[in-house]
Amino acid sequence: MKEKVVDYVKETRAELKQVTWPTKPELIGSTIVVIFVTLVLAVFIYAVDKILETLIFSVLGL
């Protein structure tokens, strides 16, 4: 069992050495894009929610 764990760790380390990691500027750029898209979607969902809320309240007469 111990040998399997050791082999697994060795293979995992070997695979991680083959990964092409992003550079710092690429990482910062991707992070900015993710934050921006998240904020845009949050505003969109909020707007749709408020519109539907208004429509439902007007239909129900509340």
Gaussian input, Z-matrix of N, CA and C with variables (Angstrom, degrees):
# hf/3-21g

backbone

0 1
 N
 C     1     B1
 C     2     B2     1     A1
 N     3     B3     2     A2     1     D1
 C     4     B4     3     A3     2     D2
 C     5     B5     4     A4     3     D3
 N     6     B6     5     A5     4     D4
 C     7     B7     6     A6     5     D5
 C     8     B8     7     A7     6     D6
 N     9     B9     8     A8     7     D7
 C    10    B10     9     A9     8     D8
 C    11    B11    10    A10     9     D9
 N    12    B12    11    A11    10    D10
 C    13    B13    12    A12    11    D11
 C    14    B14    13    A13    12    D12
 N    15    B15    14    A14    13    D13
 C    16    B16    15    A15    14    D14
 C    17    B17    16    A16    15    D15
 N    18    B18    17    A17    16    D16
 C    19    B19    18    A18    17    D17
 C    20    B20    19    A19    18    D18
 N    21    B21    20    A20    19    D19
 C    22    B22    21    A21    20    D20
 C    23    B23    22    A22    21    D21
 N    24    B24    23    A23    22    D22
 C    25    B25    24    A24    23    D23
 C    26    B26    25    A25    24    D24
 N    27    B27    26    A26    25    D25
 C    28    B28    27    A27    26    D26
 C    29    B29    28    A28    27    D27
 N    30    B30    29    A29    28    D28
 C    31    B31    30    A30    29    D29
 C    32    B32    31    A31    30    D30
 N    33    B33    32    A32    31    D31
 C    34    B34    33    A33    32    D32
 C    35    B35    34    A34    33    D33
 N    36    B36    35    A35    34    D34
 C    37    B37    36    A36    35    D35
 C    38    B38    37    A37    36    D36
 N    39    B39    38    A38    37    D37
 C    40    B40    39    A39    38    D38
 C    41    B41    40    A40    39    D39
 N    42    B42    41    A41    40    D40
 C    43    B43    42    A42    41    D41
 C    44    B44    43    A43    42    D42
 N    45    B45    44    A44    43    D43
 C    46    B46    45    A45    44    D44
 C    47    B47    46    A46    45    D45
 N    48    B48    47    A47    46    D46
 C    49    B49    48    A48    47    D47
 C    50    B50    49    A49    48    D48
 N    51    B51    50    A50    49    D49
 C    52    B52    51    A51    50    D50
 C    53    B53    52    A52    51    D51
 N    54    B54    53    A53    52    D52
 C    55    B55    54    A54    53    D53
 C    56    B56    55    A55    54    D54
 N    57    B57    56    A56    55    D55
 C    58    B58    57    A57    56    D56
 C    59    B59    58    A58    57    D57
 N    60    B60    59    A59    58    D58
 C    61    B61    60    A60    59    D59
 C    62    B62    61    A61    60    D60
 N    63    B63    62    A62    61    D61
 C    64    B64    63    A63    62    D62
 C    65    B65    64    A64    63    D63
 N    66    B66    65    A65    64    D64
 C    67    B67    66    A66    65    D65
 C    68    B68    67    A67    66    D66
 N    69    B69    68    A68    67    D67
 C    70    B70    69    A69    68    D68
 C    71    B71    70    A70    69    D69
 N    72    B72    71    A71    70    D70
 C    73    B73    72    A72    71    D71
 C    74    B74    73    A73    72    D72
 N    75    B75    74    A74    73    D73
 C    76    B76    75    A75    74    D74
 C    77    B77    76    A76    75    D75
 N    78    B78    77    A77    76    D76
 C    79    B79    78    A78    77    D77
 C    80    B80    79    A79    78    D78
 N    81    B81    80    A80    79    D79
 C    82    B82    81    A81    80    D80
 C    83    B83    82    A82    81    D81
 N    84    B84    83    A83    82    D82
 C    85    B85    84    A84    83    D83
 C    86    B86    85    A85    84    D84
 N    87    B87    86    A86    85    D85
 C    88    B88    87    A87    86    D86
 C    89    B89    88    A88    87    D87
 N    90    B90    89    A89    88    D88
 C    91    B91    90    A90    89    D89
 C    92    B92    91    A91    90    D90
 N    93    B93    92    A92    91    D91
 C    94    B94    93    A93    92    D92
 C    95    B95    94    A94    93    D93
 N    96    B96    95    A95    94    D94
 C    97    B97    96    A96    95    D95
 C    98    B98    97    A97    96    D96
 N    99    B99    98    A98    97    D97
 C   100   B100    99    A99    98    D98
 C   101   B101   100   A100    99    D99
 N   102   B102   101   A101   100   D100
 C   103   B103   102   A102   101   D101
 C   104   B104   103   A103   102   D102
 N   105   B105   104   A104   103   D103
 C   106   B106   105   A105   104   D104
 C   107   B107   106   A106   105   D105
 N   108   B108   107   A107   106   D106
 C   109   B109   108   A108   107   D107
 C   110   B110   109   A109   108   D108
 N   111   B111   110   A110   109   D109
 C   112   B112   111   A111   110   D110
 C   113   B113   112   A112   111   D111
 N   114   B114   113   A113   112   D112
 C   115   B115   114   A114   113   D113
 C   116   B116   115   A115   114   D114
 N   117   B117   116   A116   115   D115
 C   118   B118   117   A117   116   D116
 C   119   B119   118   A118   117   D117
 N   120   B120   119   A119   118   D118
 C   121   B121   120   A120   119   D119
 C   122   B122   121   A121   120   D120
 N   123   B123   122   A122   121   D121
 C   124   B124   123   A123   122   D122
 C   125   B125   124   A124   123   D123
 N   126   B126   125   A125   124   D124
 C   127   B127   126   A126   125   D125
 C   128   B128   127   A127   126   D126
 N   129   B129   128   A128   127   D127
 C   130   B130   129   A129   128   D128
 C   131   B131   130   A130   129   D129
 N   132   B132   131   A131   130   D130
 C   133   B133   132   A132   131   D131
 C   134   B134   133   A133   132   D132
 N   135   B135   134   A134   133   D133
 C   136   B136   135   A135   134   D134
 C   137   B137   136   A136   135   D135
 N   138   B138   137   A137   136   D136
 C   139   B139   138   A138   137   D137
 C   140   B140   139   A139   138   D138
 N   141   B141   140   A140   139   D139
 C   142   B142   141   A141   140   D140
 C   143   B143   142   A142   141   D141
 N   144   B144   143   A143   142   D142
 C   145   B145   144   A144   143   D143
 C   146   B146   145   A145   144   D144
 N   147   B147   146   A146   145   D145
 C   148   B148   147   A147   146   D146
 C   149   B149   148   A148   147   D147
 N   150   B150   149   A149   148   D148
 C   151   B151   150   A150   149   D149
 C   152   B152   151   A151   150   D150
 N   153   B153   152   A152   151   D151
 C   154   B154   153   A153   152   D152
 C   155   B155   154   A154   153   D153
 N   156   B156   155   A155   154   D154
 C   157   B157   156   A156   155   D155
 C   158   B158   157   A157   156   D156
 N   159   B159   158   A158   157   D157
 C   160   B160   159   A159   158   D158
 C   161   B161   160   A160   159   D159
 N   162   B162   161   A161   160   D160
 C   163   B163   162   A162   161   D161
 C   164   B164   163   A163   162   D162
 N   165   B165   164   A164   163   D163
 C   166   B166   165   A165   164   D164
 C   167   B167   166   A166   165   D165
 N   168   B168   167   A167   166   D166
 C   169   B169   168   A168   167   D167
 C   170   B170   169   A169   168   D168
 N   171   B171   170   A170   169   D169
 C   172   B172   171   A171   170   D170
 C   173   B173   172   A172   171   D171
 N   174   B174   173   A173   172   D172
 C   175   B175   174   A174   173   D173
 C   176   B176   175   A175   174   D174
 N   177   B177   176   A176   175   D175
 C   178   B178   177   A177   176   D176
 C   179   B179   178   A178   177   D177
 N   180   B180   179   A179   178   D178
 C   181   B181   180   A180   179   D179
 C   182   B182   181   A181   180   D180
 N   183   B183   182   A182   181   D181
 C   184   B184   183   A183   182   D182
 C   185   B185   184   A184   183   D183

   B1=1.4563
   B2=1.5253
   B3=1.3329
   B4=1.4620
   B5=1.5294
   B6=1.3316
   B7=1.4651
   B8=1.5286
   B9=1.3283
   B10=1.4628
   B11=1.5231
   B12=1.3246
   B13=1.4611
   B14=1.5225
   B15=1.3185
   B16=1.4665
   B17=1.5244
   B18=1.3239
   B19=1.4681
   B20=1.5237
   B21=1.3294
   B22=1.4648
   B23=1.5257
   B24=1.3239
   B25=1.4655
   B26=1.5264
   B27=1.3103
   B28=1.4680
   B29=1.5289
   B30=1.3216
   B31=1.4628
   B32=1.5285
   B33=1.3180
   B34=1.4627
   B35=1.5186
   B36=1.3113
   B37=1.4695
   B38=1.5244
   B39=1.3265
   B40=1.4656
   B41=1.5266
   B42=1.3233
   B43=1.4671
   B44=1.5227
   B45=1.3196
   B46=1.4640
   B47=1.5283
   B48=1.3158
   B49=1.4668
   B50=1.5285
   B51=1.3325
   B52=1.4611
   B53=1.5251
   B54=1.3163
   B55=1.4615
   B56=1.5230
   B57=1.3232
   B58=1.4635
   B59=1.5209
   B60=1.3168
   B61=1.4528
   B62=1.5252
   B63=1.3364
   B64=1.4676
   B65=1.5240
   B66=1.3248
   B67=1.4605
   B68=1.5286
   B69=1.3181
   B70=1.4646
   B71=1.5293
   B72=1.3569
   B73=1.4700
   B74=1.5340
   B75=1.3344
   B76=1.4640
   B77=1.5251
   B78=1.3099
   B79=1.4592
   B80=1.5215
   B81=1.3220
   B82=1.4649
   B83=1.5293
   B84=1.3238
   B85=1.4620
   B86=1.5190
   B87=1.3107
   B88=1.4634
   B89=1.5239
   B90=1.3236
   B91=1.4619
   B92=1.5186
   B93=1.3234
   B94=1.4681
   B95=1.5269
   B96=1.3247
   B97=1.4674
   B98=1.5278
   B99=1.3210
   B100=1.4672
   B101=1.5262
   B102=1.3261
   B103=1.4660
   B104=1.5224
   B105=1.3272
   B106=1.4656
   B107=1.5302
   B108=1.3216
   B109=1.4656
   B110=1.5301
   B111=1.3251
   B112=1.4602
   B113=1.5193
   B114=1.3230
   B115=1.4624
   B116=1.5271
   B117=1.3254
   B118=1.4684
   B119=1.5282
   B120=1.3196
   B121=1.4611
   B122=1.5237
   B123=1.3242
   B124=1.4626
   B125=1.5233
   B126=1.3277
   B127=1.4670
   B128=1.5285
   B129=1.3155
   B130=1.4634
   B131=1.5289
   B132=1.3264
   B133=1.4644
   B134=1.5236
   B135=1.3260
   B136=1.4646
   B137=1.5321
   B138=1.3268
   B139=1.4649
   B140=1.5283
   B141=1.3212
   B142=1.4631
   B143=1.5271
   B144=1.3139
   B145=1.4597
   B146=1.5262
   B147=1.3210
   B148=1.4680
   B149=1.5313
   B150=1.3225
   B151=1.4675
   B152=1.5289
   B153=1.3234
   B154=1.4628
   B155=1.5257
   B156=1.3141
   B157=1.4650
   B158=1.5266
   B159=1.3159
   B160=1.4658
   B161=1.5266
   B162=1.3243
   B163=1.4687
   B164=1.5274
   B165=1.3099
   B166=1.4674
   B167=1.5238
   B168=1.3385
   B169=1.4641
   B170=1.5271
   B171=1.3301
   B172=1.4646
   B173=1.5282
   B174=1.3253
   B175=1.4655
   B176=1.5290
   B177=1.3180
   B178=1.4634
   B179=1.5255
   B180=1.3160
   B181=1.4550
   B182=1.5162
   B183=1.3086
   B184=1.4736
   B185=1.4996
   A1=110.53
   A2=115.99
   A3=120.40
   A4=110.91
   A5=116.36
   A6=120.31
   A7=111.03
   A8=116.85
   A9=120.60
   A10=111.00
   A11=115.73
   A12=119.62
   A13=109.92
   A14=116.53
   A15=120.72
   A16=110.11
   A17=117.48
   A18=120.92
   A19=111.08
   A20=115.84
   A21=120.35
   A22=110.66
   A23=116.59
   A24=120.43
   A25=110.20
   A26=118.02
   A27=121.19
   A28=111.17
   A29=116.49
   A30=120.36
   A31=111.20
   A32=115.51
   A33=119.45
   A34=110.79
   A35=117.13
   A36=120.57
   A37=110.84
   A38=116.81
   A39=120.32
   A40=110.49
   A41=117.26
   A42=120.55
   A43=111.19
   A44=116.85
   A45=119.87
   A46=112.01
   A47=117.39
   A48=120.12
   A49=111.44
   A50=117.36
   A51=121.29
   A52=112.65
   A53=116.60
   A54=120.78
   A55=109.79
   A56=116.00
   A57=120.95
   A58=107.28
   A59=116.22
   A60=121.57
   A61=109.50
   A62=117.71
   A63=119.82
   A64=110.93
   A65=114.61
   A66=119.08
   A67=108.50
   A68=115.99
   A69=119.43
   A70=111.86
   A71=119.56
   A72=118.83
   A73=112.76
   A74=117.89
   A75=120.85
   A76=110.63
   A77=116.08
   A78=121.01
   A79=111.29
   A80=116.59
   A81=120.84
   A82=110.03
   A83=116.93
   A84=120.78
   A85=111.99
   A86=116.91
   A87=120.72
   A88=111.25
   A89=116.51
   A90=120.59
   A91=110.93
   A92=116.95
   A93=121.00
   A94=110.19
   A95=117.04
   A96=120.82
   A97=110.31
   A98=117.56
   A99=121.26
   A100=110.69
   A101=117.40
   A102=120.56
   A103=110.15
   A104=117.54
   A105=121.43
   A106=111.34
   A107=116.77
   A108=120.72
   A109=110.22
   A110=117.29
   A111=120.85
   A112=111.10
   A113=116.95
   A114=120.34
   A115=111.75
   A116=116.94
   A117=120.29
   A118=110.34
   A119=117.29
   A120=120.26
   A121=111.62
   A122=117.47
   A123=120.43
   A124=110.70
   A125=116.80
   A126=120.57
   A127=110.05
   A128=117.62
   A129=121.61
   A130=111.11
   A131=116.79
   A132=120.53
   A133=110.53
   A134=117.27
   A135=120.93
   A136=110.25
   A137=116.86
   A138=120.81
   A139=110.96
   A140=117.29
   A141=120.89
   A142=110.01
   A143=117.47
   A144=121.60
   A145=111.12
   A146=116.98
   A147=120.46
   A148=111.27
   A149=116.92
   A150=120.31
   A151=110.21
   A152=116.67
   A153=120.00
   A154=111.27
   A155=117.05
   A156=120.66
   A157=110.52
   A158=116.18
   A159=120.78
   A160=110.85
   A161=116.83
   A162=120.34
   A163=111.82
   A164=116.60
   A165=119.93
   A166=110.64
   A167=117.19
   A168=119.89
   A169=111.35
   A170=117.02
   A171=118.70
   A172=111.30
   A173=117.16
   A174=120.74
   A175=110.33
   A176=116.68
   A177=120.45
   A178=112.40
   A179=117.20
   A180=121.20
   A181=113.82
   A182=116.58
   A183=120.22
   A184=112.11
   D1=-43.03
   D2=-179.23
   D3=-62.46
   D4=-37.74
   D5=-179.64
   D6=-64.46
   D7=-37.12
   D8=179.12
   D9=-65.40
   D10=-40.03
   D11=179.47
   D12=-66.22
   D13=-43.51
   D14=179.53
   D15=-63.19
   D16=-43.53
   D17=177.97
   D18=-61.82
   D19=-41.98
   D20=179.55
   D21=-60.75
   D22=-45.28
   D23=-179.76
   D24=-64.27
   D25=-42.19
   D26=179.03
   D27=-62.56
   D28=-44.56
   D29=179.92
   D30=-65.87
   D31=-38.37
   D32=178.74
   D33=-64.15
   D34=-44.29
   D35=178.56
   D36=-62.72
   D37=-39.56
   D38=179.16
   D39=-64.13
   D40=-40.68
   D41=178.58
   D42=-66.54
   D43=-40.32
   D44=-179.23
   D45=-65.55
   D46=-27.17
   D47=177.25
   D48=-71.21
   D49=-21.05
   D50=-179.31
   D51=-87.49
   D52=-10.16
   D53=-177.54
   D54=-70.76
   D55=137.89
   D56=173.49
   D57=-92.29
   D58=102.83
   D59=-177.38
   D60=-80.98
   D61=145.48
   D62=179.62
   D63=-69.73
   D64=151.81
   D65=175.58
   D66=-76.10
   D67=167.19
   D68=-179.04
   D69=-60.02
   D70=-45.06
   D71=177.62
   D72=-61.76
   D73=-38.57
   D74=177.49
   D75=-63.85
   D76=-41.61
   D77=-179.73
   D78=-65.15
   D79=-43.13
   D80=178.58
   D81=-64.45
   D82=-43.69
   D83=178.88
   D84=-61.47
   D85=-44.58
   D86=179.04
   D87=-64.49
   D88=-39.32
   D89=179.04
   D90=-63.62
   D91=-41.91
   D92=178.96
   D93=-63.33
   D94=-42.47
   D95=179.03
   D96=-62.17
   D97=-44.64
   D98=-179.31
   D99=-62.86
   D100=-44.15
   D101=179.44
   D102=-63.66
   D103=-44.35
   D104=-179.47
   D105=-61.82
   D106=-48.57
   D107=-178.97
   D108=-63.30
   D109=-39.11
   D110=177.88
   D111=-61.81
   D112=-43.88
   D113=179.07
   D114=-65.70
   D115=-41.94
   D116=178.73
   D117=-62.17
   D118=-44.99
   D119=178.83
   D120=-64.84
   D121=-37.88
   D122=178.47
   D123=-62.92
   D124=-43.79
   D125=178.61
   D126=-64.87
   D127=-41.86
   D128=179.03
   D129=-61.70
   D130=-47.37
   D131=-179.84
   D132=-64.05
   D133=-39.57
   D134=177.33
   D135=-61.52
   D136=-44.61
   D137=-179.12
   D138=-63.74
   D139=-45.35
   D140=178.48
   D141=-62.06
   D142=-41.07
   D143=178.81
   D144=-60.97
   D145=-44.85
   D146=-179.48
   D147=-67.31
   D148=-38.78
   D149=178.01
   D150=-63.84
   D151=-46.93
   D152=179.14
   D153=-64.76
   D154=-37.88
   D155=177.39
   D156=-60.79
   D157=-45.65
   D158=179.32
   D159=-62.53
   D160=-44.53
   D161=179.13
   D162=-62.66
   D163=-44.60
   D164=-178.42
   D165=-65.55
   D166=-43.42
   D167=179.14
   D168=-64.46
   D169=-36.37
   D170=179.71
   D171=-70.90
   D172=-35.46
   D173=178.45
   D174=-69.85
   D175=-40.64
   D176=-178.27
   D177=-82.40
   D178=-10.96
   D179=179.17
   D180=72.55
   D181=32.40
   D182=179.55
   D183=-95.22

